[in-house]
Amino acid sequence: LWEFKAAQSMTEKPVKGMLTGPITILSWSFPREDVSEETQAMQLALCIRDEVADLEKSGAVHIQVDEPGLREMLPLRDDKREGYLKWAVNSFRLATGIASASTCIHTHMCYAEFADVMGPINDLNADVISIENARSGNETIEDMLKYGYVRYIGPGVYDIHSPSVPSVEFLTKKIQSFLSTGLDPRRLVINPDCGLKTRKWPEVIPALRNMVQATKVIRIKLENDSLDLKPSSNNTMAEEKAKIYEAKSSCRGQCSHHHDDE
């Protein structure tokens, strides 16, 4: 909380509060053996729920709860998956459900095969999902579009594990490739892959500046209708759901999602 307050005090722009999700904490720790994983996930969710409330009280309008562990803990046996995914999703919603409708809830997942868990990912009900993408092509975006996912998607535009600074031209082409999948540009969130702490400031700052500049280039091309994009049937598949969700959520400033009282 104090880190959020310190960062927010240095800018008038909104700073995103960052938390780790209950399933990821459970997956990356040494859980008790005398208590079920489901019970421990719910206990962790209640703790995170308090953190979400505290961030909101401190002025956070964007709160991210990372949950890469959701896919990592997926049981190998098919007959155990449904039960696991049910309580895993419920723990996330318990943690974030206290947030008001004006708070934008983000989540994040690392490199993984998401096609078989798209339903549960959708059920998390996060307004935005950021995904590691720079080294895997656009398969995850295509899987989401095929499923009919209509919330905001933030695929990583460059690999932060490399010390090289991506050029504006490279980043512009990368963003354009996202849109070529049929992803609605209004639902595209621009961000790097996760892990900026692995880089030094001389690498981070110019890379982020180039990323912002590339975003501006794409916006201008979209406004001038000069962006060459390939047609995609996936865009049509999500069209009706998008119309419904458009009325519910707008992350250009504020987001809304289902909370405890809905």
BALOBA-1460 file (C-alpha; in Angstrom, 3 decimals):
// residues 262
<rec num="1" residu="l" x="0.000" y="0.000" z="0.000"/>
<rec num="2" residu="w" x="2.765" y="2.432" z="0.904"/>
<rec num="3" residu="e" x="4.437" y="1.774" z="-2.457"/>
<rec num="4" residu="f" x="1.226" y="2.735" z="-4.261"/>
<rec num="5" residu="k" x="0.865" y="5.885" z="-2.172"/>
<rec num="6" residu="a" x="4.480" y="6.873" z="-2.814"/>
<rec num="7" residu="a" x="4.175" y="6.333" z="-6.579"/>
<rec num="8" residu="q" x="0.807" y="8.093" z="-6.825"/>
<rec num="9" residu="s" x="2.159" y="11.112" z="-4.929"/>
<rec num="10" residu="m" x="4.624" y="11.709" z="-7.752"/>
<rec num="11" residu="t" x="2.123" y="12.004" z="-10.590"/>
<rec num="12" residu="e" x="-1.387" y="13.178" z="-11.386"/>
<rec num="13" residu="k" x="-1.860" y="10.216" z="-13.718"/>
<rec num="14" residu="p" x="-3.496" y="7.102" z="-12.254"/>
<rec num="15" residu="v" x="-1.094" y="4.539" z="-10.813"/>
<rec num="16" residu="k" x="-2.144" y="0.899" z="-10.877"/>
<rec num="17" residu="g" x="-2.177" y="-0.971" z="-7.591"/>
<rec num="18" residu="m" x="-0.489" y="-4.372" z="-7.901"/>
<rec num="19" residu="l" x="-1.357" y="-7.555" z="-5.997"/>
<rec num="20" residu="t" x="-0.760" y="-11.286" z="-6.394"/>
<rec num="21" residu="g" x="-3.835" y="-13.496" z="-6.716"/>
<rec num="22" residu="p" x="-4.809" y="-16.246" z="-4.248"/>
<rec num="23" residu="i" x="-4.159" y="-19.164" z="-6.612"/>
<rec num="24" residu="t" x="-0.724" y="-17.851" z="-7.549"/>
<rec num="25" residu="i" x="0.256" y="-17.368" z="-3.897"/>
<rec num="26" residu="l" x="-0.957" y="-20.894" z="-3.201"/>
<rec num="27" residu="s" x="0.894" y="-22.296" z="-6.208"/>
<rec num="28" residu="w" x="4.182" y="-20.531" z="-5.487"/>
<rec num="29" residu="s" x="4.378" y="-21.258" z="-1.761"/>
<rec num="30" residu="f" x="4.390" y="-24.266" z="0.558"/>
<rec num="31" residu="p" x="0.718" y="-24.798" z="1.449"/>
<rec num="32" residu="r" x="-0.435" y="-26.673" z="4.521"/>
<rec num="33" residu="e" x="-1.197" y="-30.349" z="4.061"/>
<rec num="34" residu="d" x="-3.855" y="-30.529" z="6.785"/>
<rec num="35" residu="v" x="-6.142" y="-27.981" z="5.087"/>
<rec num="36" residu="s" x="-7.605" y="-28.303" z="1.587"/>
<rec num="37" residu="e" x="-6.221" y="-26.147" z="-1.189"/>
<rec num="38" residu="e" x="-9.702" y="-24.741" z="-1.751"/>
<rec num="39" residu="t" x="-9.963" y="-23.569" z="1.858"/>
<rec num="40" residu="q" x="-6.505" y="-22.023" z="1.748"/>
<rec num="41" residu="a" x="-7.336" y="-20.239" z="-1.522"/>
<rec num="42" residu="m" x="-10.421" y="-18.694" z="0.071"/>
<rec num="43" residu="q" x="-8.440" y="-17.636" z="3.141"/>
<rec num="44" residu="l" x="-5.858" y="-15.975" z="0.929"/>
<rec num="45" residu="a" x="-8.626" y="-14.327" z="-1.085"/>
<rec num="46" residu="l" x="-10.031" y="-12.717" z="2.064"/>
<rec num="47" residu="c" x="-6.614" y="-11.232" z="2.836"/>
<rec num="48" residu="i" x="-6.263" y="-9.903" z="-0.719"/>
<rec num="49" residu="r" x="-9.805" y="-8.563" z="-0.524"/>
<rec num="50" residu="d" x="-8.702" y="-6.316" z="2.354"/>
<rec num="51" residu="e" x="-5.756" y="-5.116" z="0.250"/>
<rec num="52" residu="v" x="-8.075" y="-4.286" z="-2.661"/>
<rec num="53" residu="a" x="-10.294" y="-2.280" z="-0.315"/>
<rec num="54" residu="d" x="-7.300" y="-0.416" z="1.131"/>
<rec num="55" residu="l" x="-5.971" y="0.441" z="-2.338"/>
<rec num="56" residu="e" x="-9.369" y="1.768" z="-3.345"/>
<rec num="57" residu="k" x="-9.601" y="3.903" z="-0.204"/>
<rec num="58" residu="s" x="-6.180" y="5.311" z="-1.065"/>
<rec num="59" residu="g" x="-7.388" y="6.413" z="-4.488"/>
<rec num="60" residu="a" x="-6.510" y="3.512" z="-6.785"/>
<rec num="61" residu="v" x="-8.876" y="3.314" z="-9.772"/>
<rec num="62" residu="h" x="-6.889" y="0.533" z="-11.471"/>
<rec num="63" residu="i" x="-6.041" y="-2.554" z="-9.419"/>
<rec num="64" residu="q" x="-4.273" y="-5.581" z="-10.871"/>
<rec num="65" residu="v" x="-4.481" y="-9.023" z="-9.280"/>
<rec num="66" residu="d" x="-2.014" y="-11.316" z="-11.055"/>
<rec num="67" residu="e" x="-3.133" y="-14.922" z="-11.455"/>
<rec num="68" residu="p" x="-0.667" y="-16.907" z="-13.604"/>
<rec num="69" residu="g" x="-1.063" y="-19.744" z="-11.118"/>
<rec num="70" residu="l" x="-4.587" y="-20.418" z="-12.407"/>
<rec num="71" residu="r" x="-3.248" y="-22.363" z="-15.399"/>
<rec num="72" residu="e" x="-0.199" y="-23.712" z="-13.582"/>
<rec num="73" residu="m" x="-2.270" y="-25.533" z="-10.948"/>
<rec num="74" residu="l" x="-4.660" y="-27.057" z="-13.485"/>
<rec num="75" residu="p" x="-4.906" y="-30.783" z="-12.602"/>
<rec num="76" residu="l" x="-3.573" y="-33.264" z="-15.131"/>
<rec num="77" residu="r" x="-6.607" y="-35.514" z="-14.674"/>
<rec num="78" residu="d" x="-9.653" y="-34.303" z="-16.575"/>
<rec num="79" residu="d" x="-12.064" y="-35.457" z="-13.864"/>
<rec num="80" residu="k" x="-10.467" y="-33.066" z="-11.346"/>
<rec num="81" residu="r" x="-10.334" y="-29.963" z="-13.528"/>
<rec num="82" residu="e" x="-13.915" y="-28.770" z="-13.250"/>
<rec num="83" residu="g" x="-13.892" y="-28.770" z="-9.460"/>
<rec num="84" residu="y" x="-10.525" y="-27.005" z="-9.292"/>
<rec num="85" residu="l" x="-11.447" y="-24.320" z="-11.787"/>
<rec num="86" residu="k" x="-14.683" y="-23.588" z="-9.965"/>
<rec num="87" residu="w" x="-13.040" y="-22.774" z="-6.637"/>
<rec num="88" residu="a" x="-10.062" y="-21.109" z="-8.310"/>
<rec num="89" residu="v" x="-12.352" y="-18.666" z="-10.127"/>
<rec num="90" residu="n" x="-14.450" y="-18.132" z="-7.002"/>
<rec num="91" residu="s" x="-11.362" y="-17.247" z="-4.962"/>
<rec num="92" residu="f" x="-10.378" y="-14.576" z="-7.481"/>
<rec num="93" residu="r" x="-13.874" y="-13.114" z="-7.494"/>
<rec num="94" residu="l" x="-13.959" y="-13.169" z="-3.701"/>
<rec num="95" residu="a" x="-10.696" y="-11.198" z="-3.663"/>
<rec num="96" residu="t" x="-11.806" y="-8.591" z="-6.201"/>
<rec num="97" residu="g" x="-15.555" y="-8.469" z="-5.622"/>
<rec num="98" residu="i" x="-15.264" y="-5.794" z="-2.960"/>
<rec num="99" residu="a" x="-14.105" y="-3.242" z="-5.543"/>
<rec num="100" residu="s" x="-16.623" y="-0.638" z="-6.614"/>
<rec num="101" residu="a" x="-18.023" y="-0.587" z="-10.145"/>
<rec num="102" residu="s" x="-15.885" y="2.456" z="-10.973"/>
<rec num="103" residu="t" x="-12.644" y="0.577" z="-10.277"/>
<rec num="104" residu="c" x="-10.962" y="-1.187" z="-13.187"/>
<rec num="105" residu="i" x="-9.828" y="-4.690" z="-12.239"/>
<rec num="106" residu="h" x="-6.876" y="-6.088" z="-14.167"/>
<rec num="107" residu="t" x="-5.379" y="-9.541" z="-14.107"/>
<rec num="108" residu="h" x="-2.254" y="-10.986" z="-15.677"/>
<rec num="109" residu="m" x="-1.124" y="-14.404" z="-16.858"/>
<rec num="110" residu="c" x="2.251" y="-15.603" z="-18.096"/>
<rec num="111" residu="y" x="3.118" y="-17.804" z="-21.081"/>
<rec num="112" residu="a" x="0.791" y="-20.818" z="-21.157"/>
<rec num="113" residu="e" x="-1.748" y="-22.688" z="-23.257"/>
<rec num="114" residu="f" x="-5.019" y="-20.905" z="-22.552"/>
<rec num="115" residu="a" x="-7.348" y="-22.510" z="-25.076"/>
<rec num="116" residu="d" x="-8.635" y="-25.109" z="-22.602"/>
<rec num="117" residu="v" x="-9.271" y="-22.606" z="-19.786"/>
<rec num="118" residu="m" x="-10.835" y="-19.724" z="-21.703"/>
<rec num="119" residu="g" x="-14.188" y="-20.226" z="-19.977"/>
<rec num="120" residu="p" x="-12.724" y="-19.868" z="-16.471"/>
<rec num="121" residu="i" x="-10.576" y="-16.918" z="-17.582"/>
<rec num="122" residu="n" x="-13.711" y="-15.218" z="-18.815"/>
<rec num="123" residu="d" x="-15.477" y="-16.086" z="-15.543"/>
<rec num="124" residu="l" x="-12.820" y="-14.227" z="-13.560"/>
<rec num="125" residu="n" x="-14.720" y="-11.148" z="-14.754"/>
<rec num="126" residu="a" x="-11.620" y="-8.961" z="-14.804"/>
<rec num="127" residu="d" x="-11.995" y="-5.860" z="-16.948"/>
<rec num="128" residu="v" x="-8.509" y="-6.226" z="-18.437"/>
<rec num="129" residu="i" x="-6.210" y="-9.206" z="-18.892"/>
<rec num="130" residu="s" x="-2.566" y="-8.658" z="-19.768"/>
<rec num="131" residu="i" x="-0.694" y="-11.620" z="-21.207"/>
<rec num="132" residu="e" x="2.918" y="-12.387" z="-22.024"/>
<rec num="133" residu="n" x="2.997" y="-12.489" z="-25.785"/>
<rec num="134" residu="a" x="6.209" y="-11.077" z="-27.237"/>
<rec num="135" residu="r" x="7.838" y="-14.476" z="-27.822"/>
<rec num="136" residu="s" x="4.805" y="-16.569" z="-28.731"/>
<rec num="137" residu="g" x="3.172" y="-14.864" z="-31.706"/>
<rec num="138" residu="n" x="-0.516" y="-14.054" z="-31.485"/>
<rec num="139" residu="e" x="-1.907" y="-17.497" z="-30.691"/>
<rec num="140" residu="t" x="-3.372" y="-16.441" z="-27.338"/>
<rec num="141" residu="i" x="-5.121" y="-13.432" z="-28.867"/>
<rec num="142" residu="e" x="-6.554" y="-15.675" z="-31.568"/>
<rec num="143" residu="d" x="-7.743" y="-18.187" z="-28.953"/>
<rec num="144" residu="m" x="-9.482" y="-15.399" z="-27.052"/>
<rec num="145" residu="l" x="-11.175" y="-14.071" z="-30.155"/>
<rec num="146" residu="k" x="-12.224" y="-17.557" z="-31.179"/>
<rec num="147" residu="y" x="-13.787" y="-18.067" z="-27.761"/>
<rec num="148" residu="g" x="-15.597" y="-14.738" z="-28.001"/>
<rec num="149" residu="y" x="-13.708" y="-12.922" z="-25.239"/>
<rec num="150" residu="v" x="-14.905" y="-9.316" z="-25.297"/>
<rec num="151" residu="r" x="-13.063" y="-7.628" z="-22.455"/>
<rec num="152" residu="y" x="-9.839" y="-5.668" z="-22.769"/>
<rec num="153" residu="i" x="-6.653" y="-7.523" z="-23.738"/>
<rec num="154" residu="g" x="-3.092" y="-6.343" z="-23.143"/>
<rec num="155" residu="p" x="-0.644" y="-8.570" z="-25.057"/>
<rec num="156" residu="g" x="3.019" y="-7.850" z="-24.386"/>
<rec num="157" residu="v" x="4.513" y="-5.807" z="-27.212"/>
<rec num="158" residu="y" x="8.161" y="-6.543" z="-26.455"/>
<rec num="159" residu="d" x="10.302" y="-9.006" z="-24.514"/>
<rec num="160" residu="i" x="11.568" y="-7.369" z="-21.329"/>
<rec num="161" residu="h" x="14.012" y="-10.217" z="-20.710"/>
<rec num="162" residu="s" x="16.207" y="-8.796" z="-23.464"/>
<rec num="163" residu="p" x="18.423" y="-5.765" z="-22.687"/>
<rec num="164" residu="s" x="17.881" y="-4.356" z="-26.173"/>
<rec num="165" residu="v" x="15.592" y="-1.341" z="-26.590"/>
<rec num="166" residu="p" x="12.918" y="-2.000" z="-29.240"/>
<rec num="167" residu="s" x="12.556" y="0.657" z="-31.905"/>
<rec num="168" residu="v" x="9.371" y="2.597" z="-32.616"/>
<rec num="169" residu="e" x="9.181" y="0.869" z="-36.001"/>
<rec num="170" residu="f" x="9.412" y="-2.601" z="-34.423"/>
<rec num="171" residu="l" x="6.756" y="-1.799" z="-31.818"/>
<rec num="172" residu="t" x="4.444" y="-0.253" z="-34.392"/>
<rec num="173" residu="k" x="4.589" y="-3.420" z="-36.496"/>
<rec num="174" residu="k" x="3.959" y="-5.524" z="-33.388"/>
<rec num="175" residu="i" x="0.852" y="-3.562" z="-32.453"/>
<rec num="176" residu="q" x="-0.358" y="-3.747" z="-36.031"/>
<rec num="177" residu="s" x="0.034" y="-7.529" z="-35.922"/>
<rec num="178" residu="f" x="-2.281" y="-7.625" z="-32.892"/>
<rec num="179" residu="l" x="-4.947" y="-5.735" z="-34.789"/>
<rec num="180" residu="s" x="-4.487" y="-7.975" z="-37.814"/>
<rec num="181" residu="t" x="-5.964" y="-10.838" z="-35.776"/>
<rec num="182" residu="g" x="-9.298" y="-9.040" z="-35.789"/>
<rec num="183" residu="l" x="-8.955" y="-7.602" z="-32.279"/>
<rec num="184" residu="d" x="-11.028" y="-4.450" z="-31.897"/>
<rec num="185" residu="p" x="-8.538" y="-1.582" z="-31.353"/>
<rec num="186" residu="r" x="-10.871" y="-0.166" z="-28.700"/>
<rec num="187" residu="r" x="-10.184" y="-3.289" z="-26.626"/>
<rec num="188" residu="l" x="-6.415" y="-3.349" z="-27.078"/>
<rec num="189" residu="v" x="-4.292" y="-2.287" z="-24.098"/>
<rec num="190" residu="i" x="-0.645" y="-1.527" z="-24.841"/>
<rec num="191" residu="n" x="1.912" y="-2.869" z="-22.366"/>
<rec num="192" residu="p" x="5.250" y="-4.711" z="-22.332"/>
<rec num="193" residu="d" x="5.644" y="-8.299" z="-21.192"/>
<rec num="194" residu="c" x="5.855" y="-8.608" z="-17.406"/>
<rec num="195" residu="g" x="9.119" y="-8.319" z="-15.486"/>
<rec num="196" residu="l" x="10.417" y="-4.763" z="-15.929"/>
<rec num="197" residu="k" x="12.273" y="-5.136" z="-12.619"/>
<rec num="198" residu="t" x="14.805" y="-7.310" z="-14.475"/>
<rec num="199" residu="r" x="15.920" y="-4.294" z="-16.507"/>
<rec num="200" residu="k" x="17.958" y="-1.200" z="-15.635"/>
<rec num="201" residu="w" x="16.558" y="2.322" z="-15.983"/>
<rec num="202" residu="p" x="18.599" y="3.130" z="-19.144"/>
<rec num="203" residu="e" x="16.831" y="0.168" z="-20.764"/>
<rec num="204" residu="v" x="13.362" y="0.681" z="-19.304"/>
<rec num="205" residu="i" x="12.780" y="4.385" z="-19.926"/>
<rec num="206" residu="p" x="13.659" y="4.568" z="-23.660"/>
<rec num="207" residu="a" x="11.773" y="1.315" z="-24.317"/>
<rec num="208" residu="l" x="8.603" y="2.633" z="-22.689"/>
<rec num="209" residu="r" x="8.937" y="5.959" z="-24.496"/>
<rec num="210" residu="n" x="9.206" y="4.122" z="-27.812"/>
<rec num="211" residu="m" x="6.166" y="2.043" z="-26.864"/>
<rec num="212" residu="v" x="4.135" y="5.191" z="-26.222"/>
<rec num="213" residu="q" x="5.308" y="6.723" z="-29.489"/>
<rec num="214" residu="a" x="4.388" y="3.561" z="-31.408"/>
<rec num="215" residu="t" x="0.920" y="3.697" z="-29.854"/>
<rec num="216" residu="k" x="0.505" y="7.256" z="-31.068"/>
<rec num="217" residu="v" x="1.579" y="6.212" z="-34.570"/>
<rec num="218" residu="i" x="-1.074" y="3.488" z="-34.632"/>
<rec num="219" residu="r" x="-3.750" y="5.866" z="-33.343"/>
<rec num="220" residu="i" x="-2.998" y="8.341" z="-36.108"/>
<rec num="221" residu="k" x="-3.172" y="5.585" z="-38.712"/>
<rec num="222" residu="l" x="-6.502" y="4.402" z="-37.318"/>
<rec num="223" residu="e" x="-7.883" y="7.951" z="-37.372"/>
<rec num="224" residu="n" x="-6.733" y="8.383" z="-40.979"/>
<rec num="225" residu="d" x="-7.970" y="4.906" z="-41.923"/>
<rec num="226" residu="s" x="-4.515" y="4.112" z="-43.290"/>
<rec num="227" residu="l" x="-3.783" y="0.971" z="-41.279"/>
<rec num="228" residu="d" x="-3.544" y="-2.117" z="-43.464"/>
<rec num="229" residu="l" x="-5.223" y="-4.921" z="-41.526"/>
<rec num="230" residu="k" x="-6.126" y="-8.403" z="-42.638"/>
<rec num="231" residu="p" x="-9.810" y="-9.344" z="-42.275"/>
<rec num="232" residu="s" x="-10.598" y="-11.984" z="-39.667"/>
<rec num="233" residu="s" x="-13.690" y="-14.084" z="-39.097"/>
<rec num="234" residu="n" x="-12.882" y="-14.074" z="-35.367"/>
<rec num="235" residu="n" x="-13.949" y="-10.435" z="-35.197"/>
<rec num="236" residu="t" x="-17.450" y="-11.400" z="-36.319"/>
<rec num="237" residu="m" x="-17.685" y="-14.218" z="-33.790"/>
<rec num="238" residu="a" x="-17.416" y="-11.795" z="-30.862"/>
<rec num="239" residu="e" x="-19.419" y="-8.961" z="-32.415"/>
<rec num="240" residu="e" x="-22.699" y="-9.530" z="-30.620"/>
<rec num="241" residu="k" x="-21.050" y="-10.107" z="-27.238"/>
<rec num="242" residu="a" x="-18.987" y="-6.974" z="-27.765"/>
<rec num="243" residu="k" x="-22.100" y="-4.880" z="-28.269"/>
<rec num="244" residu="i" x="-23.477" y="-6.140" z="-24.959"/>
<rec num="245" residu="y" x="-20.252" y="-5.613" z="-23.052"/>
<rec num="246" residu="e" x="-19.692" y="-2.183" z="-24.583"/>
<rec num="247" residu="a" x="-22.718" y="-0.923" z="-22.693"/>
<rec num="248" residu="k" x="-21.372" y="-2.310" z="-19.417"/>
<rec num="249" residu="s" x="-17.718" y="-1.423" z="-19.460"/>
<rec num="250" residu="s" x="-15.446" y="1.359" z="-20.592"/>
<rec num="251" residu="c" x="-11.857" y="1.396" z="-19.387"/>
<rec num="252" residu="r" x="-11.132" y="4.776" z="-20.916"/>
<rec num="253" residu="g" x="-11.101" y="6.309" z="-17.489"/>
<rec num="254" residu="q" x="-13.371" y="3.948" z="-15.560"/>
<rec num="255" residu="c" x="-14.386" y="0.306" z="-15.780"/>
<rec num="256" residu="s" x="-17.293" y="-1.674" z="-14.446"/>
<rec num="257" residu="h" x="-17.656" y="-5.331" z="-13.641"/>
<rec num="258" residu="h" x="-19.791" y="-7.636" z="-11.532"/>
<rec num="259" residu="h" x="-19.274" y="-7.225" z="-7.817"/>
<rec num="260" residu="d" x="-20.659" y="-8.649" z="-4.598"/>
<rec num="261" residu="d" x="-24.036" y="-6.989" z="-4.940"/>
<rec num="262" residu="e" x="-24.733" y="-8.189" z="-8.480"/>
